[in-house]
Amino acid sequence: MNMQAQTTTVRGTLHHSDLEGGHWQLIAADSTVYVLGRKLPAAADGTRETIRDGAQVQVTGKTGGMSLFMTGQPLSVDSIEVL
């Protein structure tokens, strides 16, 4: 298993899961589930209001590593843009 962090950009749909204390997921077009963590940074436009469950977004971040959340592949968010 490759634990090396790699930068990637993924488009998909945001989903807020109530499992494991609550966390954000990104469901990519190819159905891959990425775990984004409990909190998200502000969107590229500087607002948090546009970041909501069901929003279509593009996320850039680092994959790899480990997470407490076992619902998908960890993706450490560097930036998020609402499409």
ZIBEL-V333718 format. One record per run of one state. SS is the DSSP state (a for helix, b for strand, c for the rest). FROM is the first residue (numbers start at 1). LEN is the number of residues. If there is no record, write none. Layout:
ss=SS from=FROM len=LEN
ss=SS from=FROM len=LEN
//
This chain:
ss=c from=1 len=5
ss=b from=6 len=12
ss=c from=18 len=1
ss=a from=19 len=3
ss=c from=22 len=1
ss=b from=23 len=6
ss=c from=29 len=4
ss=b from=33 len=5
ss=c from=38 len=18
ss=b from=56 len=8
ss=c from=64 len=9
ss=b from=73 len=10
ss=c from=83 len=1
//
